[in-house]
Amino acid sequence: MRALSSFMPLRWQQFNALTKPRVIQLIVFCALIGMVLAVPGVPSWADVQLGAIACLGIWFVSGAAAAFNCIVEKAIDARMKRTSWRPTAKGELSDRDTLLFSAVLCLLGSAILYIWVNPLTMWLTFATFVGYAIIYTVILKPLTPQNIVIGGASGAMPPVLGWAAMTGEVSPESLILCLIIFLWTPPHFWALALYRVEDYRKSGLPMLPVTHGNEFTRLQILLYTFVLLAACLMPFVYRMSGWFYLVSATILSVMFCVYAWALWRNYSDELARKTFRFSLYHLSLLFAALLIDHYLPGTV
């Protein structure tokens, strides 16, 4: 009995690790921002309930995609220090168990979204699953150094999912939020790839620093942060937000550009790590500023 009680929490931790909880938290947070912005003023209790159910469904389907990714990339993960701890890479979970876990999560999440939210959100979320788990993981990632750019489209979808959950439609506002995440993704991941380049070289994945070198990748990061800065101003230009967001977005995006400029001018692994960490703060605080701005009096 004692052995069973100690086995169950460990088993739960292994399955939970497959869902990449930190990544999923950011996905659900971005979807939640889309939900909040889609509702004018203070949400009603019905809106809160709908949003909570939608978050749960999106969480399950996103976790399913992450688990499927762990199956496909278990051999690659085992060769990389950053991912060698994953249960699939260590052989702690079989392909059958992982695939079953992924399928159950996907079906459960899809059913929740279809029945209690709306069919559009379910189909968009399922398309995101296919985009990440199949198109990105199986096809793009091992074939092209532009994998992050092209595959970033599926990772940029959470605000669209959130908006669709509350309104039943895809709006220009949600697509602007999607564009921001799409442009944020390459400099975010390439900063990581720069200081993990040997890991990626061993894995055989054609990440940009491996195929085109350190200097070229740093230039691409810098150029993307410039374009990202312009995109981050679009919510204000489109009258989605007010001055609080504009000031916050400008400061955050200029800081990202400063990190990218410093990385381009004088590379070090430590600076690449700092750039990667700041990119996480950038997106989180940017969307938090949108959320705060939404409830400030006098917002445009």
Stockholm file with secondary structure:
# STOCKHOLM 1.0

chainA/1-300         MRALSSFMPLRWQQFNALTKPRVIQLIVFCALIGMVLAVPGVPSWADVQLGAIACLGIWFVSGAAAAFNCIVEKAIDARMKRTSWRPTAKGELSDRDTLLFSAVLCLLGSAILYIWVNPLTMWLTFATFVGYAIIYTVILKPLTPQNIVIGGASGAMPPVLGWAAMTGEVSPESLILCLIIFLWTPPHFWALALYRVEDYRKSGLPMLPVTHGNEFTRLQILLYTFVLLAACLMPFVYRMSGWFYLVSATILSVMFCVYAWALWRNYSDELARKTFRFSLYHLSLLFAALLIDHYLPGTV
#=GR chainA/1-300 SS CHHHHHHHHHHHHHHHHHTCHHHHHHHHHHHHHHHHHHSCSSCCHHHHHHHHHHHHHHHHHHHHHHHHHHHHTHHHHHHCTTTTTSHHHHTSSCHHHHHHHHHHHHHHHHHHHHHHTCHHHHHHHHHHHHIIIIIIIIIITTTCTTHHHHHHHHHTCHHHHHHHHHHSSCCHHHHHHHHHHHHHHHHHHHHHHHHTHHHHHHHTCCCHHHHHCHHHHHHHHHHHHHHHHHHHTHHHHTTSSCHHHHHHHHHHHHHHHHHHHHHHHSCCHHHHHHHHHHHHHHHHHHHHHHHHHHHSTTCC
#=GC SS_cons         CHHHHHHHHHHHHHHHHHTCHHHHHHHHHHHHHHHHHHSCSSCCHHHHHHHHHHHHHHHHHHHHHHHHHHHHTHHHHHHCTTTTTSHHHHTSSCHHHHHHHHHHHHHHHHHHHHHHTCHHHHHHHHHHHHIIIIIIIIIITTTCTTHHHHHHHHHTCHHHHHHHHHHSSCCHHHHHHHHHHHHHHHHHHHHHHHHTHHHHHHHTCCCHHHHHCHHHHHHHHHHHHHHHHHHHTHHHHTTSSCHHHHHHHHHHHHHHHHHHHHHHHSCCHHHHHHHHHHHHHHHHHHHHHHHHHHHSTTCC
//
